[in-house]
Amino acid sequence: MKGVAVMSFSRGPKEPVPEVDTNVWSCTSEDCSGWMRESYSFEEEPECPLCKSSMKQEVRVLPELK
Ligand SMILES: [Zn+2]
């Protein structure tokens, strides 16, 4: 009897990274595209690292971090 049910756990090395809704801080200055992941900021109200403006919370779809 031949085995037909082969369990395959290897799906290849190049799985696409899933994109997930991610909380980010986004610069409030319209001339600036600065933003950072919320999980990378250590302050409750961070300021923009580029222009020092205040930042607002936003949700972006970004590649999932592992
Ligand atoms: Zn900025």
N, CA, C, O and the ligand as a Tripos MOL2 file, in Angstrom:
@<TRIPOS>MOLECULE
protein
  265   263    67     0     0
PROTEIN
NO_CHARGES

@<TRIPOS>ATOM
      1 N           0.8450   -1.1970    0.0000 N.3       1 MET1
      2 CA          0.0000    0.0000    0.0000 C.3       1 MET1
      3 C           0.8760    1.2400    0.0000 C.2       1 MET1
      4 O           1.7720    1.3950    0.8290 O.2       1 MET1
      5 N           0.5980    2.0960   -0.9310 N.am      2 LYS2
      6 CA          1.3990    3.3210   -1.0380 C.3       2 LYS2
      7 C           0.8390    4.4210   -0.1440 C.2       2 LYS2
      8 O          -0.3730    4.5890   -0.0060 O.2       2 LYS2
      9 N           1.7500    5.1510    0.4470 N.am      3 GLY3
     10 CA          1.3100    6.2870    1.2660 C.3       3 GLY3
     11 C           0.9490    7.4710    0.3760 C.2       3 GLY3
     12 O           1.7670    7.9510   -0.4070 O.2       3 GLY3
     13 N          -0.2680    7.9200    0.5110 N.am      4 VAL4
     14 CA         -0.7000    9.0420   -0.3350 C.3       4 VAL4
     15 C          -0.7990   10.3510    0.4530 C.2       4 VAL4
     16 O          -0.7860   11.4420   -0.1170 O.2       4 VAL4
     17 N          -0.8980   10.2160    1.7600 N.am      5 ALA5
     18 CA         -1.0270   11.4400    2.5600 C.3       5 ALA5
     19 C           0.3450   11.8810    3.0330 C.2       5 ALA5
     20 O           0.8510   11.3870    4.0400 O.2       5 ALA5
     21 N           0.9330   12.7920    2.3180 N.am      6 VAL6
     22 CA          2.2400   13.3050    2.6940 C.3       6 VAL6
     23 C           2.0620   14.6400    3.4080 C.2       6 VAL6
     24 O           1.5970   15.6250    2.8350 O.2       6 VAL6
     25 N           2.4410   14.6330    4.6540 N.am      7 MET7
     26 CA          2.3440   15.8910    5.3940 C.3       7 MET7
     27 C           3.4890   16.8130    4.9760 C.2       7 MET7
     28 O           4.6620   16.4540    5.0810 O.2       7 MET7
     29 N           3.1410   17.9630    4.5170 N.am      8 SER8
     30 CA          4.1710   18.9020    4.0750 C.3       8 SER8
     31 C           4.1550   20.1420    4.9490 C.2       8 SER8
     32 O           3.1880   20.9030    4.9640 O.2       8 SER8
     33 N           5.2260   20.3240    5.6630 N.am      9 PHE9
     34 CA          5.3150   21.5090    6.5030 C.3       9 PHE9
     35 C           6.1930   22.5780    5.8620 C.2       9 PHE9
     36 O           6.1950   23.7300    6.2970 O.2       9 PHE9
     37 N           6.9410   22.1930    4.8230 N.am     10 SER10
     38 CA          7.7940   23.1740    4.1770 C.3      10 SER10
     39 C           7.0540   23.7890    3.0060 C.2      10 SER10
     40 O           6.7200   23.0960    2.0460 O.2      10 SER10
     41 N           6.8020   25.0620    3.0800 N.am     11 ARG11
     42 CA          6.0750   25.7280    2.0210 C.3      11 ARG11
     43 C           7.0090   26.6090    1.2070 C.2      11 ARG11
     44 O           6.5540   27.5360    0.5360 O.2      11 ARG11
     45 N           8.2810   26.3420    1.2540 N.am     12 GLY12
     46 CA          9.2120   27.1480    0.4870 C.3      12 GLY12
     47 C           9.6920   28.3260    1.3020 C.2      12 GLY12
     48 O           8.9990   28.7940    2.2050 O.2      12 GLY12
     49 N          10.8650   28.7980    0.9840 N.am     13 PRO13
     50 CA         11.4630   29.8790    1.7750 C.3      13 PRO13
     51 C          10.8910   31.2590    1.4720 C.2      13 PRO13
     52 O          11.1390   32.2010    2.2250 O.2      13 PRO13
     53 N          10.1400   31.3980    0.4000 N.am     14 LYS14
     54 CA          9.7370   32.7450    0.0000 C.3      14 LYS14
     55 C           8.2430   32.9770    0.2090 C.2      14 LYS14
     56 O           7.5000   33.2380   -0.7370 O.2      14 LYS14
     57 N           7.8300   32.8790    1.4430 N.am     15 GLU15
     58 CA          6.4480   33.2530    1.7300 C.3      15 GLU15
     59 C           6.3390   34.7690    1.7830 C.2      15 GLU15
     60 O           7.2040   35.4360    2.3530 O.2      15 GLU15
     61 N           5.3070   35.3040    1.2070 N.am     16 PRO16
     62 CA          5.1500   36.7620    1.3040 C.3      16 PRO16
     63 C           4.8580   37.1770    2.7380 C.2      16 PRO16
     64 O           4.1720   36.4720    3.4780 O.2      16 PRO16
     65 N           5.3860   38.3250    3.1130 N.am     17 VAL17
     66 CA          5.1310   38.8340    4.4600 C.3      17 VAL17
     67 C           3.7090   39.3810    4.5000 C.2      17 VAL17
     68 O           3.3590   40.2480    3.7000 O.2      17 VAL17
     69 N           2.8970   38.8930    5.4100 N.am     18 PRO18
     70 CA          1.5150   39.4110    5.4740 C.3      18 PRO18
     71 C           1.4980   40.8580    5.9320 C.2      18 PRO18
     72 O           2.3340   41.2840    6.7290 O.2      18 PRO18
     73 N           0.5310   41.6060    5.4160 N.am     19 GLU19
     74 CA          0.4130   42.9970    5.8240 C.3      19 GLU19
     75 C          -0.7170   43.1250    6.8270 C.2      19 GLU19
     76 O          -1.7950   42.5580    6.6490 O.2      19 GLU19
     77 N          -0.4560   43.8690    7.8710 N.am     20 VAL20
     78 CA         -1.4240   43.9740    8.9600 C.3      20 VAL20
     79 C          -1.6620   45.4390    9.3040 C.2      20 VAL20
     80 O          -0.8110   46.2960    9.0630 O.2      20 VAL20
     81 N          -2.8240   45.7080    9.8680 N.am     21 ASP21
     82 CA         -3.0920   47.0410   10.3910 C.3      21 ASP21
     83 C          -2.1290   47.3220   11.5340 C.2      21 ASP21
     84 O          -2.0270   46.5340   12.4740 O.2      21 ASP21
     85 N          -1.4340   48.4300   11.4550 N.am     22 THR22
     86 CA         -0.4030   48.7510   12.4280 C.3      22 THR22
     87 C          -0.6290   50.1650   12.9650 C.2      22 THR22
     88 O          -0.8240   51.0990   12.1870 O.2      22 THR22
     89 N          -0.6030   50.3220   14.2630 N.am     23 ASN23
     90 CA         -0.6970   51.6610   14.8480 C.3      23 ASN23
     91 C           0.6160   52.3890   14.6490 C.2      23 ASN23
     92 O           1.6790   51.8730   14.9960 O.2      23 ASN23
     93 N           0.5440   53.5830   14.0930 N.am     24 VAL24
     94 CA          1.7480   54.3830   13.8890 C.3      24 VAL24
     95 C           1.4990   55.7980   14.3990 C.2      24 VAL24
     96 O           0.3590   56.2280   14.5790 O.2      24 VAL24
     97 N           2.5950   56.5020   14.6240 N.am     25 TRP25
     98 CA          2.5370   57.9350   14.8570 C.3      25 TRP25
     99 C           2.8750   58.6160   13.5430 C.2      25 TRP25
    100 O           3.8540   58.2650   12.8850 O.2      25 TRP25
    101 N           2.0610   59.5910   13.1660 N.am     26 SER26
    102 CA          2.2620   60.2710   11.8970 C.3      26 SER26
    103 C           2.4480   61.7560   12.1550 C.2      26 SER26
    104 O           1.7300   62.3490   12.9600 O.2      26 SER26
    105 N           3.4090   62.3510   11.4720 N.am     27 CYS27
    106 CA          3.6980   63.7680   11.6590 C.3      27 CYS27
    107 C           2.4980   64.6150   11.2270 C.2      27 CYS27
    108 O           1.8530   64.3290   10.2180 O.2      27 CYS27
    109 N           2.2100   65.6610   12.0090 N.am     28 THR28
    110 CA          1.0650   66.5050   11.6610 C.3      28 THR28
    111 C           1.4280   67.5810   10.6450 C.2      28 THR28
    112 O           0.5440   68.2600   10.1230 O.2      28 THR28
    113 N           2.7010   67.7430   10.3620 N.am     29 SER29
    114 CA          3.1050   68.7420    9.3780 C.3      29 SER29
    115 C           2.8490   68.2210    7.9660 C.2      29 SER29
    116 O           3.2450   67.1060    7.6270 O.2      29 SER29
    117 N           2.1870   69.0340    7.1510 N.am     30 GLU30
    118 CA          1.8570   68.5700    5.8070 C.3      30 GLU30
    119 C           3.0820   68.4700    4.9120 C.2      30 GLU30
    120 O           3.0700   67.7500    3.9150 O.2      30 GLU30
    121 N           4.1330   69.1870    5.2640 N.am     31 ASP31
    122 CA          5.3300   69.1640    4.4340 C.3      31 ASP31
    123 C           6.2610   68.0110    4.7890 C.2      31 ASP31
    124 O           7.3020   67.8200    4.1600 O.2      31 ASP31
    125 N           5.8780   67.2580    5.7900 N.am     32 CYS32
    126 CA          6.7770   66.2540    6.3230 C.3      32 CYS32
    127 C           6.1160   64.8840    6.2210 C.2      32 CYS32
    128 O           4.9200   64.7460    6.4800 O.2      32 CYS32
    129 N           6.8750   63.9000    5.8530 N.am     33 SER33
    130 CA          6.3220   62.5470    5.7370 C.3      33 SER33
    131 C           6.8030   61.6550    6.8740 C.2      33 SER33
    132 O           6.7930   60.4290    6.7650 O.2      33 SER33
    133 N           7.2210   62.2840    7.9600 N.am     34 GLY34
    134 CA          7.7500   61.5130    9.0770 C.3      34 GLY34
    135 C           6.6760   60.6800    9.7670 C.2      34 GLY34
    136 O           5.5550   61.1420    9.9800 O.2      34 GLY34
    137 N           7.0270   59.4790   10.1040 N.am     35 TRP35
    138 CA          6.1280   58.6240   10.8970 C.3      35 TRP35
    139 C           6.9690   57.5390   11.5470 C.2      35 TRP35
    140 O           8.0960   57.2780   11.1260 O.2      35 TRP35
    141 N           6.4200   56.9140   12.5670 N.am     36 MET36
    142 CA          7.1120   55.7830   13.1980 C.3      36 MET36
    143 C           6.0850   54.7930   13.7350 C.2      36 MET36
    144 O           4.9470   55.1480   14.0430 O.2      36 MET36
    145 N           6.5120   53.5700   13.8340 N.am     37 ARG37
    146 CA          5.6270   52.5710   14.4310 C.3      37 ARG37
    147 C           5.4180   52.8890   15.8990 C.2      37 ARG37
    148 O           6.3400   53.2880   16.6110 O.2      37 ARG37
    149 N           4.1750   52.7010   16.3340 N.am     38 GLU38
    150 CA          3.8720   52.9850   17.7300 C.3      38 GLU38
    151 C           4.7380   52.1260   18.6540 C.2      38 GLU38
    152 O           5.1610   52.5800   19.7170 O.2      38 GLU38
    153 N           4.9940   50.8930   18.2430 N.am     39 SER39
    154 CA          5.7590   49.9960   19.1070 C.3      39 SER39
    155 C           7.2330   50.4040   19.1870 C.2      39 SER39
    156 O           7.9750   49.8860   20.0220 O.2      39 SER39
    157 N           7.6570   51.3280   18.3230 N.am     40 TYR40
    158 CA          9.0360   51.7920   18.3620 C.3      40 TYR40
    159 C           9.1940   53.0840   19.1430 C.2      40 TYR40
    160 O          10.3090   53.5500   19.3740 O.2      40 TYR40
    161 N           8.0830   53.6490   19.5430 N.am     41 SER41
    162 CA          8.1640   54.9070   20.2780 C.3      41 SER41
    163 C           8.0140   54.6240   21.7620 C.2      41 SER41
    164 O           7.2250   53.7680   22.1640 O.2      41 SER41
    165 N           8.7620   55.3350   22.5600 N.am     42 PHE42
    166 CA          8.7630   55.0680   23.9910 C.3      42 PHE42
    167 C           8.0750   56.1800   24.7710 C.2      42 PHE42
    168 O           7.9780   56.1210   25.9970 O.2      42 PHE42
    169 N           7.6020   57.1880   24.0550 N.am     43 GLU43
    170 CA          6.9310   58.2850   24.7280 C.3      43 GLU43
    171 C           5.4450   58.2430   24.4170 C.2      43 GLU43
    172 O           5.0210   57.7050   23.3940 O.2      43 GLU43
    173 N           4.6660   58.8200   25.3190 N.am     44 GLU44
    174 CA          3.2210   58.8170   25.0820 C.3      44 GLU44
    175 C           2.8390   59.7700   23.9610 C.2      44 GLU44
    176 O           1.9140   59.5010   23.1940 O.2      44 GLU44
    177 N           3.5530   60.8800   23.8700 N.am     45 GLU45
    178 CA          3.2660   61.8520   22.8140 C.3      45 GLU45
    179 C           4.5830   62.1910   22.1270 C.2      45 GLU45
    180 O           5.1720   63.2360   22.4040 O.2      45 GLU45
    181 N           5.0500   61.3300   21.2410 N.am     46 PRO46
    182 CA          6.3620   61.5870   20.6260 C.3      46 PRO46
    183 C           6.3100   62.7820   19.6880 C.2      46 PRO46
    184 O           5.2470   63.1520   19.1910 O.2      46 PRO46
    185 N           7.4580   63.3720   19.4560 N.am     47 GLU47
    186 CA          7.5290   64.4310   18.4520 C.3      47 GLU47
    187 C           8.2510   63.8770   17.2330 C.2      47 GLU47
    188 O           9.0290   62.9270   17.3240 O.2      47 GLU47
    189 N           7.9750   64.4900   16.0980 N.am     48 CYS48
    190 CA          8.5340   63.9900   14.8430 C.3      48 CYS48
    191 C          10.0560   64.0190   14.8800 C.2      48 CYS48
    192 O          10.6350   65.0550   15.2070 O.2      48 CYS48
    193 N          10.7210   62.9160   14.5540 N.am     49 PRO49
    194 CA         12.1920   62.9040   14.5670 C.3      49 PRO49
    195 C          12.7870   63.7790   13.4580 C.2      49 PRO49
    196 O          13.9660   64.1270   13.5080 O.2      49 PRO49
    197 N          11.9820   64.1270   12.4700 N.am     50 LEU50
    198 CA         12.4990   64.9150   11.3480 C.3      50 LEU50
    199 C          12.3230   66.4090   11.5650 C.2      50 LEU50
    200 O          13.2510   67.1840   11.3310 O.2      50 LEU50
    201 N          11.1400   66.8210   12.0100 N.am     51 CYS51
    202 CA         10.8690   68.2560   12.0840 C.3      51 CYS51
    203 C          10.3990   68.7030   13.4570 C.2      51 CYS51
    204 O          10.1190   69.8850   13.6550 O.2      51 CYS51
    205 N          10.3090   67.7870   14.4040 N.am     52 LYS52
    206 CA          9.9480   68.1050   15.7870 C.3      52 LYS52
    207 C           8.5060   68.5970   15.9370 C.2      52 LYS52
    208 O           8.1590   69.1930   16.9560 O.2      52 LYS52
    209 N           7.6810   68.3540   14.9440 N.am     53 SER53
    210 CA          6.2700   68.6820   15.0980 C.3      53 SER53
    211 C           5.6170   67.6420   15.9940 C.2      53 SER53
    212 O           6.2010   66.5950   16.2730 O.2      53 SER53
    213 N           4.4000   67.9360   16.4440 N.am     54 SER54
    214 CA          3.6680   66.9250   17.1900 C.3      54 SER54
    215 C           3.1910   65.8470   16.2200 C.2      54 SER54
    216 O           3.1430   66.0590   15.0080 O.2      54 SER54
    217 N           2.8450   64.7070   16.7670 N.am     55 MET55
    218 CA          2.4440   63.5890   15.9200 C.3      55 MET55
    219 C           1.0720   63.0930   16.3430 C.2      55 MET55
    220 O           0.6720   63.2250   17.5000 O.2      55 MET55
    221 N           0.3550   62.5170   15.3720 N.am     56 LYS56
    222 CA         -0.9600   61.9780   15.6920 C.3      56 LYS56
    223 C          -0.9840   60.4870   15.3790 C.2      56 LYS56
    224 O          -0.2570   59.9970   14.5150 O.2      56 LYS56
    225 N          -1.8420   59.7860   16.1070 N.am     57 GLN57
    226 CA         -1.9310   58.3450   15.8900 C.3      57 GLN57
    227 C          -2.7370   58.0440   14.6420 C.2      57 GLN57
    228 O          -3.6830   58.7510   14.2970 O.2      57 GLN57
    229 N          -2.3380   56.9840   13.9850 N.am     58 GLU58
    230 CA         -2.9130   56.6370   12.7020 C.3      58 GLU58
    231 C          -2.7490   55.1330   12.5330 C.2      58 GLU58
    232 O          -1.8800   54.5210   13.1540 O.2      58 GLU58
    233 N          -3.5830   54.5460   11.6950 N.am     59 VAL59
    234 CA         -3.4280   53.1250   11.4050 C.3      59 VAL59
    235 C          -3.0170   52.9680    9.9510 C.2      59 VAL59
    236 O          -3.6820   53.4710    9.0450 O.2      59 VAL59
    237 N          -1.9240   52.2700    9.7440 N.am     60 ARG60
    238 CA         -1.4630   51.9980    8.3790 C.3      60 ARG60
    239 C          -1.3580   50.4950    8.1920 C.2      60 ARG60
    240 O          -1.1920   49.7390    9.1490 O.2      60 ARG60
    241 N          -1.4610   50.0780    6.9240 N.am     61 VAL61
    242 CA         -1.2630   48.6720    6.6010 C.3      61 VAL61
    243 C           0.1990   48.4720    6.2380 C.2      61 VAL61
    244 O           0.6760   48.9690    5.2170 O.2      61 VAL61
    245 N           0.9010   47.7350    7.0930 N.am     62 LEU62
    246 CA          2.3410   47.5670    6.9240 C.3      62 LEU62
    247 C           2.7010   46.0960    7.0110 C.2      62 LEU62
    248 O           1.9610   45.3060    7.5970 O.2      62 LEU62
    249 N           3.8520   45.7200    6.4200 N.am     63 PRO63
    250 CA          4.3030   44.3280    6.5610 C.3      63 PRO63
    251 C           4.4600   43.9570    8.0250 C.2      63 PRO63
    252 O           4.9850   44.7300    8.8270 O.2      63 PRO63
    253 N           4.0000   42.7700    8.3540 N.am     64 GLU64
    254 CA          4.0390   42.3310    9.7410 C.3      64 GLU64
    255 C           5.4690   42.1730   10.2200 C.2      64 GLU64
    256 O           6.3240   41.6650    9.4940 O.2      64 GLU64
    257 N           5.7260   42.6100   11.4500 N.am     65 LEU65
    258 CA          7.0390   42.4150   12.0470 C.3      65 LEU65
    259 C           7.0660   41.0720   12.7700 C.2      65 LEU65
    260 O           6.1120   40.7030   13.4550 O.2      65 LEU65
    261 N           8.1590   40.3550   12.6070 N.am     66 LYS66
    262 CA          8.2610   39.0790   13.2940 C.3      66 LYS66
    263 C           9.2320   39.2250   14.4580 C.2      66 LYS66
    264 O           9.4740   38.2620   15.1850 O.2      66 LYS66
    265 ZN          7.6850   65.8500   10.7450 Zn       67 ZN67
@<TRIPOS>BOND
     1     1     2 1
     2     2     3 1
     3     3     4 2
     4     3     5 am
     5     5     6 1
     6     6     7 1
     7     7     8 2
     8     7     9 am
     9     9    10 1
    10    10    11 1
    11    11    12 2
    12    11    13 am
    13    13    14 1
    14    14    15 1
    15    15    16 2
    16    15    17 am
    17    17    18 1
    18    18    19 1
    19    19    20 2
    20    19    21 am
    21    21    22 1
    22    22    23 1
    23    23    24 2
    24    23    25 am
    25    25    26 1
    26    26    27 1
    27    27    28 2
    28    27    29 am
    29    29    30 1
    30    30    31 1
    31    31    32 2
    32    31    33 am
    33    33    34 1
    34    34    35 1
    35    35    36 2
    36    35    37 am
    37    37    38 1
    38    38    39 1
    39    39    40 2
    40    39    41 am
    41    41    42 1
    42    42    43 1
    43    43    44 2
    44    43    45 am
    45    45    46 1
    46    46    47 1
    47    47    48 2
    48    47    49 am
    49    49    50 1
    50    50    51 1
    51    51    52 2
    52    51    53 am
    53    53    54 1
    54    54    55 1
    55    55    56 2
    56    55    57 am
    57    57    58 1
    58    58    59 1
    59    59    60 2
    60    59    61 am
    61    61    62 1
    62    62    63 1
    63    63    64 2
    64    63    65 am
    65    65    66 1
    66    66    67 1
    67    67    68 2
    68    67    69 am
    69    69    70 1
    70    70    71 1
    71    71    72 2
    72    71    73 am
    73    73    74 1
    74    74    75 1
    75    75    76 2
    76    75    77 am
    77    77    78 1
    78    78    79 1
    79    79    80 2
    80    79    81 am
    81    81    82 1
    82    82    83 1
    83    83    84 2
    84    83    85 am
    85    85    86 1
    86    86    87 1
    87    87    88 2
    88    87    89 am
    89    89    90 1
    90    90    91 1
    91    91    92 2
    92    91    93 am
    93    93    94 1
    94    94    95 1
    95    95    96 2
    96    95    97 am
    97    97    98 1
    98    98    99 1
    99    99   100 2
   100    99   101 am
   101   101   102 1
   102   102   103 1
   103   103   104 2
   104   103   105 am
   105   105   106 1
   106   106   107 1
   107   107   108 2
   108   107   109 am
   109   109   110 1
   110   110   111 1
   111   111   112 2
   112   111   113 am
   113   113   114 1
   114   114   115 1
   115   115   116 2
   116   115   117 am
   117   117   118 1
   118   118   119 1
   119   119   120 2
   120   119   121 am
   121   121   122 1
   122   122   123 1
   123   123   124 2
   124   123   125 am
   125   125   126 1
   126   126   127 1
   127   127   128 2
   128   127   129 am
   129   129   130 1
   130   130   131 1
   131   131   132 2
   132   131   133 am
   133   133   134 1
   134   134   135 1
   135   135   136 2
   136   135   137 am
   137   137   138 1
   138   138   139 1
   139   139   140 2
   140   139   141 am
   141   141   142 1
   142   142   143 1
   143   143   144 2
   144   143   145 am
   145   145   146 1
   146   146   147 1
   147   147   148 2
   148   147   149 am
   149   149   150 1
   150   150   151 1
   151   151   152 2
   152   151   153 am
   153   153   154 1
   154   154   155 1
   155   155   156 2
   156   155   157 am
   157   157   158 1
   158   158   159 1
   159   159   160 2
   160   159   161 am
   161   161   162 1
   162   162   163 1
   163   163   164 2
   164   163   165 am
   165   165   166 1
   166   166   167 1
   167   167   168 2
   168   167   169 am
   169   169   170 1
   170   170   171 1
   171   171   172 2
   172   171   173 am
   173   173   174 1
   174   174   175 1
   175   175   176 2
   176   175   177 am
   177   177   178 1
   178   178   179 1
   179   179   180 2
   180   179   181 am
   181   181   182 1
   182   182   183 1
   183   183   184 2
   184   183   185 am
   185   185   186 1
   186   186   187 1
   187   187   188 2
   188   187   189 am
   189   189   190 1
   190   190   191 1
   191   191   192 2
   192   191   193 am
   193   193   194 1
   194   194   195 1
   195   195   196 2
   196   195   197 am
   197   197   198 1
   198   198   199 1
   199   199   200 2
   200   199   201 am
   201   201   202 1
   202   202   203 1
   203   203   204 2
   204   203   205 am
   205   205   206 1
   206   206   207 1
   207   207   208 2
   208   207   209 am
   209   209   210 1
   210   210   211 1
   211   211   212 2
   212   211   213 am
   213   213   214 1
   214   214   215 1
   215   215   216 2
   216   215   217 am
   217   217   218 1
   218   218   219 1
   219   219   220 2
   220   219   221 am
   221   221   222 1
   222   222   223 1
   223   223   224 2
   224   223   225 am
   225   225   226 1
   226   226   227 1
   227   227   228 2
   228   227   229 am
   229   229   230 1
   230   230   231 1
   231   231   232 2
   232   231   233 am
   233   233   234 1
   234   234   235 1
   235   235   236 2
   236   235   237 am
   237   237   238 1
   238   238   239 1
   239   239   240 2
   240   239   241 am
   241   241   242 1
   242   242   243 1
   243   243   244 2
   244   243   245 am
   245   245   246 1
   246   246   247 1
   247   247   248 2
   248   247   249 am
   249   249   250 1
   250   250   251 1
   251   251   252 2
   252   251   253 am
   253   253   254 1
   254   254   255 1
   255   255   256 2
   256   255   257 am
   257   257   258 1
   258   258   259 1
   259   259   260 2
   260   259   261 am
   261   261   262 1
   262   262   263 1
   263   263   264 2
@<TRIPOS>SUBSTRUCTURE
     1 MET1         2 RESIDUE 1 A MET
     2 LYS2         6 RESIDUE 1 A LYS
     3 GLY3        10 RESIDUE 1 A GLY
     4 VAL4        14 RESIDUE 1 A VAL
     5 ALA5        18 RESIDUE 1 A ALA
     6 VAL6        22 RESIDUE 1 A VAL
     7 MET7        26 RESIDUE 1 A MET
     8 SER8        30 RESIDUE 1 A SER
     9 PHE9        34 RESIDUE 1 A PHE
    10 SER10       38 RESIDUE 1 A SER
    11 ARG11       42 RESIDUE 1 A ARG
    12 GLY12       46 RESIDUE 1 A GLY
    13 PRO13       50 RESIDUE 1 A PRO
    14 LYS14       54 RESIDUE 1 A LYS
    15 GLU15       58 RESIDUE 1 A GLU
    16 PRO16       62 RESIDUE 1 A PRO
    17 VAL17       66 RESIDUE 1 A VAL
    18 PRO18       70 RESIDUE 1 A PRO
    19 GLU19       74 RESIDUE 1 A GLU
    20 VAL20       78 RESIDUE 1 A VAL
    21 ASP21       82 RESIDUE 1 A ASP
    22 THR22       86 RESIDUE 1 A THR
    23 ASN23       90 RESIDUE 1 A ASN
    24 VAL24       94 RESIDUE 1 A VAL
    25 TRP25       98 RESIDUE 1 A TRP
    26 SER26      102 RESIDUE 1 A SER
    27 CYS27      106 RESIDUE 1 A CYS
    28 THR28      110 RESIDUE 1 A THR
    29 SER29      114 RESIDUE 1 A SER
    30 GLU30      118 RESIDUE 1 A GLU
    31 ASP31      122 RESIDUE 1 A ASP
    32 CYS32      126 RESIDUE 1 A CYS
    33 SER33      130 RESIDUE 1 A SER
    34 GLY34      134 RESIDUE 1 A GLY
    35 TRP35      138 RESIDUE 1 A TRP
    36 MET36      142 RESIDUE 1 A MET
    37 ARG37      146 RESIDUE 1 A ARG
    38 GLU38      150 RESIDUE 1 A GLU
    39 SER39      154 RESIDUE 1 A SER
    40 TYR40      158 RESIDUE 1 A TYR
    41 SER41      162 RESIDUE 1 A SER
    42 PHE42      166 RESIDUE 1 A PHE
    43 GLU43      170 RESIDUE 1 A GLU
    44 GLU44      174 RESIDUE 1 A GLU
    45 GLU45      178 RESIDUE 1 A GLU
    46 PRO46      182 RESIDUE 1 A PRO
    47 GLU47      186 RESIDUE 1 A GLU
    48 CYS48      190 RESIDUE 1 A CYS
    49 PRO49      194 RESIDUE 1 A PRO
    50 LEU50      198 RESIDUE 1 A LEU
    51 CYS51      202 RESIDUE 1 A CYS
    52 LYS52      206 RESIDUE 1 A LYS
    53 SER53      210 RESIDUE 1 A SER
    54 SER54      214 RESIDUE 1 A SER
    55 MET55      218 RESIDUE 1 A MET
    56 LYS56      222 RESIDUE 1 A LYS
    57 GLN57      226 RESIDUE 1 A GLN
    58 GLU58      230 RESIDUE 1 A GLU
    59 VAL59      234 RESIDUE 1 A VAL
    60 ARG60      238 RESIDUE 1 A ARG
    61 VAL61      242 RESIDUE 1 A VAL
    62 LEU62      246 RESIDUE 1 A LEU
    63 PRO63      250 RESIDUE 1 A PRO
    64 GLU64      254 RESIDUE 1 A GLU
    65 LEU65      258 RESIDUE 1 A LEU
    66 LYS66      262 RESIDUE 1 A LYS
    67 ZN67       265 GROUP 0 **** ****
